[in-house]
Amino acid sequence: MFEERVIETDSRAMPLSKGEDTLYSTGLHAGEISVISLALALNTAAIIDDKRSRQVARILGVRLWELRE
């Protein structure tokens, strides 16, 4: 059904994107910051399971895939 794709990132090498300077002051885990930054840079949706990180992403305008159990 889905084509598997892997994107490796090193957030230290990525240029600052819209809102990224704010992300570092939120106390979020580096993984969530990378996902949000990449979604902003690529103008795409993100999949984030952490509630606080999802709230921050929404505030910054990141579209999120809804997780269902």
matplotlib code that plots the C-alpha trace (Angstrom):
import matplotlib.pyplot as plt

x = [0.0, 2.6, 6.0, 8.6, 10.8, 13.4, 14.7, 17.7, 18.2, 20.7, 18.9, 22.2, 22.9, 19.4, 18.9, 16.5, 13.0, 9.9, 9.3, 12.4, 14.1, 10.9, 11.0, 14.3, 12.8, 9.9, 11.8, 10.6, 12.7, 15.2, 13.2, 10.0, 11.8, 13.3, 9.9, 8.2, 11.1, 11.1, 7.4, 7.7, 10.6, 8.8, 5.3, 3.9, 2.0, 3.6, 2.9, 3.6, 2.3, 3.4, 0.5, 2.6, 4.6, 1.3, 0.1, 3.3, 3.1, -0.4, 0.5, 3.2, 0.8, 2.0, -0.7, -1.0, -2.1, -4.7, -3.6, -6.3, -6.0]
y = [0.0, 2.5, 3.1, 3.1, 6.2, 7.2, 10.7, 11.2, 14.7, 16.4, 19.4, 21.2, 21.3, 22.5, 26.2, 27.9, 27.7, 29.7, 29.3, 27.0, 29.6, 29.4, 25.6, 25.4, 27.4, 25.0, 22.3, 19.7, 16.7, 17.0, 14.4, 16.4, 19.6, 17.9, 16.6, 20.0, 21.8, 19.4, 19.7, 23.5, 23.4, 21.0, 22.4, 19.0, 17.2, 15.6, 12.5, 13.3, 11.3, 13.6, 15.8, 18.9, 18.6, 18.4, 21.6, 23.5, 22.2, 23.4, 26.8, 27.1, 26.0, 22.4, 20.1, 16.9, 13.5, 12.4, 9.3, 6.7, 3.7]
z = [0.0, 1.1, -0.5, 2.3, 2.3, 4.9, 5.3, 7.5, 8.9, 11.0, 12.4, 13.1, 9.3, 8.3, 7.9, 10.3, 9.0, 10.0, 13.7, 14.3, 16.5, 18.7, 18.7, 20.5, 23.4, 23.9, 25.6, 23.0, 22.3, 19.4, 17.4, 17.5, 16.7, 13.6, 12.4, 12.9, 11.2, 8.2, 7.8, 7.8, 5.3, 2.9, 3.5, 4.3, 7.0, 10.0, 12.1, 15.8, 18.7, 21.6, 22.7, 23.5, 20.3, 18.3, 20.0, 19.1, 15.6, 15.1, 16.5, 13.9, 11.1, 10.5, 9.2, 11.2, 10.4, 13.0, 14.9, 15.6, 17.9]

ax = plt.figure().add_subplot(projection="3d")
ax.plot(x, y, z, "-o")
ax.set_aspect("equal")
plt.show()
